Amino acid sequence: MVGGQRTGALRALAIVSGVYDLALAVPMLLFAPAVAAAMGAPPPVPLVNAQLNGVFTLTLAAGYFWAAADVESRRGYLWIAGVLAKGLGAALFVADHVLHASPASFLAFVASDGTLAVVTLVLLLRRPRSAGA
């Protein structure tokens, strides 16, 4: 993959990740009890904890959109948000499901966050080939 293609793929991934996090953040901020019910979980107590998760996720979304504007110089953000946060989040959902019997619906986040973490890792590790190669 030449540098321009890699940059385009990283930019597209940053936008997809930003949209994904935005789509999670808004319901958590505005409709946390309904989201919990839809996921088969009890209402969050205190409500502010779920809303703070929404703020955290909204912040990640804003960072992805910022990084998308210049992915090559903002790769560090993709490592932190795209690999570390999403990868640890997916692992935490698995651990919570196994250790505390959280709803099986939470495993959807393992699939989505885990996939985004792995794709981000792969794209970040790819080295651009020289034009003559």
DOVEXLUM-316254 format. One line per field, with one value per atom (N, C-alpha, C): residue number from 0; residue in three letters; atom name; x, y, z. Coordinates in steps of 0.02 Angstrom, whole numbers, m for minus. Example, Ala and Ser with C-alpha at 12.3 -4.5 7.8 and 13.67 -1.06 7.14 Angstrom:
<sites>
nr <- 0_0_0_1_1_1;
rest <- Ala_Ala_Ala_Ser_Ser_Ser;
atom <- N_CA_C_N_CA_C;
east <- 660_615_660_642_684_645;
north <- m284_m225_m165_m112_m53_2;
up <- 390_390_390_354_357_394;
</sites>
This chain:
<sites>
nr <- 0_0_0_1_1_1_2_2_2_3_3_3_4_4_4_5_5_5_6_6_6_7_7_7_8_8_8_9_9_9_10_10_10_11_11_11_12_12_12_13_13_13_14_14_14_15_15_15_16_16_16_17_17_17_18_18_18_19_19_19_20_20_20_21_21_21_22_22_22_23_23_23_24_24_24_25_25_25_26_26_26_27_27_27_28_28_28_29_29_29_30_30_30_31_31_31_32_32_32_33_33_33_34_34_34_35_35_35_36_36_36_37_37_37_38_38_38_39_39_39_40_40_40_41_41_41_42_42_42_43_43_43_44_44_44_45_45_45_46_46_46_47_47_47_48_48_48_49_49_49_50_50_50_51_51_51_52_52_52_53_53_53_54_54_54_55_55_55_56_56_56_57_57_57_58_58_58_59_59_59_60_60_60_61_61_61_62_62_62_63_63_63_64_64_64_65_65_65_66_66_66_67_67_67_68_68_68_69_69_69_70_70_70_71_71_71_72_72_72_73_73_73_74_74_74_75_75_75_76_76_76_77_77_77_78_78_78_79_79_79_80_80_80_81_81_81_82_82_82_83_83_83_84_84_84_85_85_85_86_86_86_87_87_87_88_88_88_89_89_89_90_90_90_91_91_91_92_92_92_93_93_93_94_94_94_95_95_95_96_96_96_97_97_97_98_98_98_99_99_99_100_100_100_101_101_101_102_102_102_103_103_103_104_104_104_105_105_105_106_106_106_107_107_107_108_108_108_109_109_109_110_110_110_111_111_111_112_112_112_113_113_113_114_114_114_115_115_115_116_116_116_117_117_117_118_118_118_119_119_119_120_120_120_121_121_121_122_122_122_123_123_123_124_124_124_125_125_125_126_126_126_127_127_127_128_128_128_129_129_129_130_130_130_131_131_131_132_132_132;
rest <- Met_Met_Met_Val_Val_Val_Gly_Gly_Gly_Gly_Gly_Gly_Gln_Gln_Gln_Arg_Arg_Arg_Thr_Thr_Thr_Gly_Gly_Gly_Ala_Ala_Ala_Leu_Leu_Leu_Arg_Arg_Arg_Ala_Ala_Ala_Leu_Leu_Leu_Ala_Ala_Ala_Ile_Ile_Ile_Val_Val_Val_Ser_Ser_Ser_Gly_Gly_Gly_Val_Val_Val_Tyr_Tyr_Tyr_Asp_Asp_Asp_Leu_Leu_Leu_Ala_Ala_Ala_Leu_Leu_Leu_Ala_Ala_Ala_Val_Val_Val_Pro_Pro_Pro_Met_Met_Met_Leu_Leu_Leu_Leu_Leu_Leu_Phe_Phe_Phe_Ala_Ala_Ala_Pro_Pro_Pro_Ala_Ala_Ala_Val_Val_Val_Ala_Ala_Ala_Ala_Ala_Ala_Ala_Ala_Ala_Met_Met_Met_Gly_Gly_Gly_Ala_Ala_Ala_Pro_Pro_Pro_Pro_Pro_Pro_Pro_Pro_Pro_Val_Val_Val_Pro_Pro_Pro_Leu_Leu_Leu_Val_Val_Val_Asn_Asn_Asn_Ala_Ala_Ala_Gln_Gln_Gln_Leu_Leu_Leu_Asn_Asn_Asn_Gly_Gly_Gly_Val_Val_Val_Phe_Phe_Phe_Thr_Thr_Thr_Leu_Leu_Leu_Thr_Thr_Thr_Leu_Leu_Leu_Ala_Ala_Ala_Ala_Ala_Ala_Gly_Gly_Gly_Tyr_Tyr_Tyr_Phe_Phe_Phe_Trp_Trp_Trp_Ala_Ala_Ala_Ala_Ala_Ala_Ala_Ala_Ala_Asp_Asp_Asp_Val_Val_Val_Glu_Glu_Glu_Ser_Ser_Ser_Arg_Arg_Arg_Arg_Arg_Arg_Gly_Gly_Gly_Tyr_Tyr_Tyr_Leu_Leu_Leu_Trp_Trp_Trp_Ile_Ile_Ile_Ala_Ala_Ala_Gly_Gly_Gly_Val_Val_Val_Leu_Leu_Leu_Ala_Ala_Ala_Lys_Lys_Lys_Gly_Gly_Gly_Leu_Leu_Leu_Gly_Gly_Gly_Ala_Ala_Ala_Ala_Ala_Ala_Leu_Leu_Leu_Phe_Phe_Phe_Val_Val_Val_Ala_Ala_Ala_Asp_Asp_Asp_His_His_His_Val_Val_Val_Leu_Leu_Leu_His_His_His_Ala_Ala_Ala_Ser_Ser_Ser_Pro_Pro_Pro_Ala_Ala_Ala_Ser_Ser_Ser_Phe_Phe_Phe_Leu_Leu_Leu_Ala_Ala_Ala_Phe_Phe_Phe_Val_Val_Val_Ala_Ala_Ala_Ser_Ser_Ser_Asp_Asp_Asp_Gly_Gly_Gly_Thr_Thr_Thr_Leu_Leu_Leu_Ala_Ala_Ala_Val_Val_Val_Val_Val_Val_Thr_Thr_Thr_Leu_Leu_Leu_Val_Val_Val_Leu_Leu_Leu_Leu_Leu_Leu_Leu_Leu_Leu_Arg_Arg_Arg_Arg_Arg_Arg_Pro_Pro_Pro_Arg_Arg_Arg_Ser_Ser_Ser_Ala_Ala_Ala_Gly_Gly_Gly_Ala_Ala_Ala;
atom <- N_CA_C_N_CA_C_N_CA_C_N_CA_C_N_CA_C_N_CA_C_N_CA_C_N_CA_C_N_CA_C_N_CA_C_N_CA_C_N_CA_C_N_CA_C_N_CA_C_N_CA_C_N_CA_C_N_CA_C_N_CA_C_N_CA_C_N_CA_C_N_CA_C_N_CA_C_N_CA_C_N_CA_C_N_CA_C_N_CA_C_N_CA_C_N_CA_C_N_CA_C_N_CA_C_N_CA_C_N_CA_C_N_CA_C_N_CA_C_N_CA_C_N_CA_C_N_CA_C_N_CA_C_N_CA_C_N_CA_C_N_CA_C_N_CA_C_N_CA_C_N_CA_C_N_CA_C_N_CA_C_N_CA_C_N_CA_C_N_CA_C_N_CA_C_N_CA_C_N_CA_C_N_CA_C_N_CA_C_N_CA_C_N_CA_C_N_CA_C_N_CA_C_N_CA_C_N_CA_C_N_CA_C_N_CA_C_N_CA_C_N_CA_C_N_CA_C_N_CA_C_N_CA_C_N_CA_C_N_CA_C_N_CA_C_N_CA_C_N_CA_C_N_CA_C_N_CA_C_N_CA_C_N_CA_C_N_CA_C_N_CA_C_N_CA_C_N_CA_C_N_CA_C_N_CA_C_N_CA_C_N_CA_C_N_CA_C_N_CA_C_N_CA_C_N_CA_C_N_CA_C_N_CA_C_N_CA_C_N_CA_C_N_CA_C_N_CA_C_N_CA_C_N_CA_C_N_CA_C_N_CA_C_N_CA_C_N_CA_C_N_CA_C_N_CA_C_N_CA_C_N_CA_C_N_CA_C_N_CA_C_N_CA_C_N_CA_C_N_CA_C_N_CA_C_N_CA_C_N_CA_C_N_CA_C_N_CA_C_N_CA_C_N_CA_C_N_CA_C_N_CA_C_N_CA_C_N_CA_C_N_CA_C_N_CA_C_N_CA_C_N_CA_C_N_CA_C_N_CA_C_N_CA_C_N_CA_C_N_CA_C_N_CA_C_N_CA_C_N_CA_C_N_CA_C;
east <- 43_0_45_40_81_55_97_81_13_m4_m68_m127_m121_m176_m182_m125_m127_m158_m137_m165_m240_m263_m334_m371_m342_m373_m377_m323_m324_m375_m379_m427_m499_m513_m579_m594_m546_m555_m567_m532_m542_m613_m638_m706_m757_m748_m793_m793_m735_m730_m763_m755_m787_m863_m888_m961_m987_m951_m970_m975_m923_m922_m976_m987_m1040_m1109_m1119_m1182_m1193_m1139_m1145_m1154_m1118_m1116_m1183_m1216_m1278_m1331_m1345_m1395_m1374_m1310_m1288_m1297_m1287_m1296_m1370_m1411_m1480_m1532_m1517_m1567_m1537_m1493_m1457_m1503_m1556_m1600_m1631_m1651_m1681_m1628_m1567_m1513_m1499_m1495_m1483_m1538_m1600_m1656_m1652_m1635_m1629_m1573_m1522_m1466_m1477_m1534_m1549_m1514_m1497_m1462_m1508_m1495_m1535_m1519_m1564_m1550_m1485_m1446_m1383_m1397_m1360_m1366_m1296_m1278_m1316_m1313_m1363_m1370_m1308_m1278_m1220_m1163_m1157_m1103_m1111_m1172_m1185_m1175_m1196_m1187_m1113_m1074_m1001_m970_m995_m972_m989_m1048_m1066_m1019_m1000_m952_m885_m862_m799_m802_m857_m864_m870_m905_m910_m840_m800_m732_m690_m697_m662_m683_m748_m773_m742_m742_m712_m639_m603_m533_m523_m567_m561_m571_m620_m632_m572_m543_m483_m425_m416_m361_m371_m433_m447_m422_m418_m395_m322_m282_m210_m185_m206_m192_m118_m78_m6_27_9_40_2_m57_m98_m108_m59_m62_m63_m31_m30_m100_m144_m213_m245_m231_m260_m233_m170_m142_m179_m189_m219_m294_m331_m404_m423_m390_m411_m385_m325_m297_m304_m279_m279_m350_m386_m452_m502_m504_m552_m531_m467_m444_m456_m439_m451_m526_m565_m638_m666_m644_m668_m648_m587_m564_m604_m620_m659_m730_m760_m826_m825_m773_m767_m759_m714_m702_m765_m801_m863_m915_m919_m967_m950_m887_m865_m868_m844_m838_m901_m942_m999_m1065_m1065_m1125_m1163_m1126_m1160_m1200_m1250_m1293_m1252_m1275_m1242_m1242_m1291_m1294_m1232_m1199_m1138_m1082_m1087_m1035_m1035_m1088_m1088_m1033_m1019_m965_m897_m892_m830_m817_m869_m861_m845_m882_m871_m807_m798_m737_m676_m681_m624_m604_m654_m639_m605_m633_m602_m531_m519_m452_m403_m423_m378_m365_m416_m407_m361_m372_m329_m257_m246_m179_m146_m181_m153_m134_m179_m163_m106_m102_m47_21_20_83_107_63_84_133_185_235_222_226_216_274_256_308_333_395_421_389_387_354_384_448_480_474_445_442_384;
north <- m58_0_61_103_163_213_262_309_343_365_398_353_290_243_228_221_208_268_328_388_391_375_375_323_264_212_233_263_287_343_388_442_414_367_336_301_265_230_280_335_386_414_425_451_399_337_283_277_278_272_332_391_450_446_425_417_364_308_254_281_316_342_395_436_487_453_400_363_329_314_286_341_396_449_484_502_541_503_439_403_395_385_378_443_499_563_580_565_589_536_472_420_359_369_314_259_276_222_180_212_175_132_157_117_56_66_9_m43_m21_m68_m106_m71_m103_m155_m144_m191_m247_m245_m297_m286_m223_m206_m164_m163_m120_m46_m2_70_89_134_154_194_176_212_226_288_347_360_395_410_446_487_526_482_420_376_358_343_328_390_447_510_527_513_525_479_417_374_404_436_471_529_566_621_594_540_509_488_456_431_489_542_602_633_632_659_617_551_508_524_533_549_614_665_730_720_680_667_631_584_550_598_643_691_738_758_799_762_699_659_647_641_628_685_745_802_797_760_753_689_632_568_552_573_556_591_653_687_675_644_632_557_518_445_426_465_450_446_489_486_420_397_334_275_279_227_227_286_290_273_305_296_233_222_168_100_97_32_22_68_59_62_117_123_71_64_16_m56_m71_m139_m156_m110_m123_m126_m84_m86_m153_m180_m245_m299_m297_m346_m340_m279_m269_m297_m288_m316_m393_m424_m497_m518_m485_m502_m493_m439_m426_m479_m500_m551_m618_m636_m699_m698_m644_m641_m619_m577_m547_m559_m601_m618_m558_m509_m452_m478_m439_m463_m482_m534_m556_m502_m457_m402_m357_m356_m316_m343_m406_m435_m404_m369_m331_m279_m251_m202_m236_m299_m336_m342_m359_m366_m300_m247_m183_m149_m141_m108_m150_m216_m259_m257_m256_m252_m186_m131_m66_m62_m92_m92_m131_m189_m231_m197_m170_m136_m75_m38_20_m2_m54_m80_m101_m137_m161_m101_m53_5_46_53_91_56_m10_m48_m54_m44_m49_7_m12_36_51_114_130_101_74_50_108_103_156_152_207_211_162_145_101_27_12_m58_m95;
up <- 0_0_0_m49_m50_0_19_72_65_5_m5_7_m13_0_74_107_179_216_196_226_215_155_140_181_190_230_304_329_398_408_359_363_364_319_317_383_410_474_531_531_583_579_519_510_533_512_532_609_639_712_746_718_746_742_686_678_726_731_777_849_871_940_950_901_905_911_873_875_943_979_1046_1098_1089_1139_1149_1095_1100_1139_1123_1164_1237_1250_1319_1358_1325_1357_1369_1320_1322_1343_1331_1343_1378_1425_1457_1485_1521_1546_1490_1436_1380_1345_1339_1309_1352_1417_1463_1456_1454_1447_1381_1328_1262_1261_1302_1305_1356_1390_1439_1505_1519_1582_1625_1690_1734_1720_1742_1733_1769_1740_1772_1836_1889_1952_1977_1987_1970_1894_1871_1800_1773_1814_1791_1768_1794_1772_1698_1677_1606_1564_1590_1553_1546_1597_1592_1539_1534_1480_1412_1408_1347_1332_1383_1374_1351_1381_1362_1288_1269_1201_1151_1171_1129_1119_1171_1166_1118_1122_1074_1002_992_925_899_941_921_903_942_927_861_845_781_722_729_675_669_724_724_690_709_680_605_583_512_468_495_456_437_474_460_494_467_500_507_461_466_526_539_596_661_657_717_730_707_716_789_831_903_932_909_934_914_852_830_871_891_935_1002_1031_1098_1096_1052_1050_1012_955_911_930_958_977_1053_1092_1165_1194_1183_1214_1187_1122_1093_1110_1107_1124_1197_1242_1313_1328_1294_1302_1283_1226_1204_1255_1279_1329_1393_1414_1475_1468_1409_1398_1402_1375_1380_1453_1488_1558_1599_1589_1627_1611_1549_1530_1564_1564_1593_1669_1699_1772_1808_1774_1808_1772_1721_1683_1657_1630_1599_1539_1517_1462_1400_1366_1305_1252_1255_1206_1210_1268_1275_1230_1211_1168_1099_1081_1018_1019_1078_1083_1077_1096_1086_1011_974_902_869_885_851_874_939_963_947_956_941_868_824_752_736_762_748_776_835_864_820_797_755_688_656_592_600_654_667_677_716_727_662_621_557_513_507_464_491_557_586_578_578_572_500_453_383_366_333_310_237_219_147_106_49_3_m38_m58_m100_m169_m204_m269_m319_m314_m361_m344_m285_m263_m294;
</sites>
